[in-house]
Amino acid sequence: MSYRVQIGLLFALPVLLLGGLYALGAAIPVPVLGREYVVRVALSDGSTPIGLPEILGPTDPARPLVVIDAGHGGPDPGTVSETYREKAIVLGLATALRDRLLEDGGIRVAMTRDDDRFIVLQERAEIARALGADLFLSIHADSAGDKEGVSGASIYTLSETASSEAAARFAERENDADIVNGVDLSGQDEDVNAILVELSQRRTSEQSVEFAELIQREGEGTLVFHPQTRRSAALAVLRAPDVPGVLFESGFVTNPEDAERLASVEGRERFAEVMARAIRIYFARQTTVN
């Protein structure tokens, strides 16, 4: 190695070391003059707001908009097995659904993430609200822990108790600063705002349940469902008071048959077919009602 190359490496090594630390977010002991010092580089916690995703499909803003949320991503792999990672499985499902909806036409589509990036949990629902989404679908895959033979999809909606609590918190946080279901809350009495948000959340919950029922009905005989198909829980990602939504646990990453099916081209196509059909029926019903 030439003298000039050695001198160049001498100056480049500290830069490369710090760059590696930044990329890994690790704490690594660095020897300096016979003593060890630990250099720590803090990584972003994901709290920095991200830009809104592109809306694909028809340019007519009157067309319904569905926001598809592929769970986890980036340094958060979700449930993992020896072969599969949840973040990759659900992104494949989300992408297949997006492509199917765009191919069929008539519905606008946006994805909270279309690559391997990390998005803060609460920010996912906020993206749907900021875009004015008419429907929100969060896709995940479960873990059975030590249980064997557990398989199948589950459909989650926001529990009634969590829905009321979310409405109260939203009214308090957004008082004098927001619009819910087309109603301007600014300047209104706090008690009136709380009632308006509660009513909006109740209507949103009813629409979410209707969408969940459609997924189960349209998926019967095509998708594999868990015996306890319909569930409700206090899920932060579903707490928007004016965007109907469900969380779809597509299956179990820890079940080899489930994981292989969900990661396959055929499995993604079956999922996209069922979900796209449920979405279209849902929007057709809403158009009839409205």
Secondary structure, 3 states (H helix, E strand, C coil): CCHHHHHHHHHHHHHHHHHHHHHHCCEEEEEECCEEEEEECCCCCCCCCCCCCCCECCCCCCCCEEEEEECCECCECCCECCCCEHHHHHHHHHHHHHHHHHHHCCCEEEECCCCCCCCCHHHHHHHHHHHCCCEEEEEEEECCCCCCCCCCEEEEEECHHHHHHHHHHHHHHHCCCCEECCEECCCCCHHHHHHHHHHHHHHHHHHHHHHHHHHHHHHCCCCCEEEEEEEEECCHHHCCCCCCEEEEEEEECCCHHHHHHHHCHHHHHHHHHHHHHHHHHHHHHHHHHC
